[in-house]
Amino acid sequence: MTGTTQHATRTFSAGIGRWIGSAEVYDGNGQFLGNAHDQRHVQRVTGENAVKIDLSFVGPFKFSGSYTIVDHGDYRLYQGPANYGYAETLANNLIDANAYWPVTGLTQRFFLMILPDQNRQMSLALMSRGEQLIYVVVGDYQRVDDAWQGVNPTMQNGTSFDFANDPAGGRDAILLQREGEWRGTLNVLDGDLVELGTTSYQEIIHAPRTAPNMLRTTLIGNHFDPTTRQIELNTNGWLAWSNAGEVVGSYSLSGGRALSGTFHHLAKSLRVWRREVVSHDGTHKAVVHNWYRGGQRIGVQFGVLSYTA
């Protein structure tokens, strides 16, 4: 663990501009439904600490409209009319939001991360009605200028007829369960979102050939549980769930490219809600890990990890 404790003033200003991408849409069971063309134009509201977003989303479900976001530094208010809610600004390049889209009747748990080059976004939206998960939207977007006239940069070619029953979503592998290593530096915040520094994080995945429905994951470098931990997971490609051990829990997968799930670190009496999404090319993943003791959040780890086979 490196760094010093500080509470920096944060503002999510890096998203100004025009973004275009192809979101991949999955149903609540993780099955591929199709691509969506997603275009957003983010512009400042003159004289106010706010931005206006005009968007068009056309895919397995569709909507268009605009909404205003008022920036309060550490948080943002979504003030409609297309989207209402509240977002925590975890960093200048990351928001974590809970919102509601009246035109669809869907509640959204959402994170949006701008990658270090400042010209690429990755996002994960869990869209529910009540407690029922309806859609999972995995976004991978590129910043473009007003003169841009190219093809959609992250389109997954194919049909839901072919891919719906493929847990890899039409790719050669379940990206989140490939044997190999994810490595990178994660930023760490405490429960009040005060910056604690960074931690060097590794996640090593071993998939025994003799047990094709079993994974062994080694976690190294968690700030909130620094002891190296192993998790043995059963998986059917759509879900993964642990055996008894020092860390127990489960997650759901969407096309093998995004996951959301909760794990209990028993020795620390902590649980972590993990959300992760892999880039379209499979080389990086954006992670947001919220750590809790009971119902109280004690901290957050987030960042971008790189994959090595």
Salt bridges, closest charged atoms under 4 A:
GLU24 OE2 - ARG171 NH2 2.73
GLU24 OE2 - ARG257 NH1 3.17
GLU24 OE2 - HIS280 ND1 3.59
ASP38 OD2 - ARG40 NH2 3.00
ASP54 OD1 - LYS52 NZ 3.87
ASP74 OD2 - HIS7 NE2 3.61
ASP74 OD1 - ARG10 NE 3.90
GLU88 OE2 - ARG297 NH2 2.79
ASP96 OD2 - ARG275 NH2 2.82
ASP140 OD1 - ARG120 NE 2.85
ASP140 OD2 - ARG257 NH2 3.39
ASP146 OD1 - ARG18 NE 3.22
GLU179 OE1 - HIS206 ND1 2.85
GLU181 OE2 - ARG183 NH2 2.83
GLU195 OE2 - ARG10 NH1 3.36
GLU203 OE1 - ARG274 NH2 3.19
GLU203 OE2 - LYS285 NZ 3.39
ASP225 OD2 - ARG229 NE 2.89
ASP225 OD2 - HIS265 ND1 2.76
GLU232 OE2 - ARG216 NE 3.67
GLU246 OE1 - ARG229 NH1 3.62
GLU276 OE2 - ARG274 NH2 2.77
GLU276 OE1 - LYS285 NZ 2.67
GLU276 OE2 - HIS289 NE2 2.88
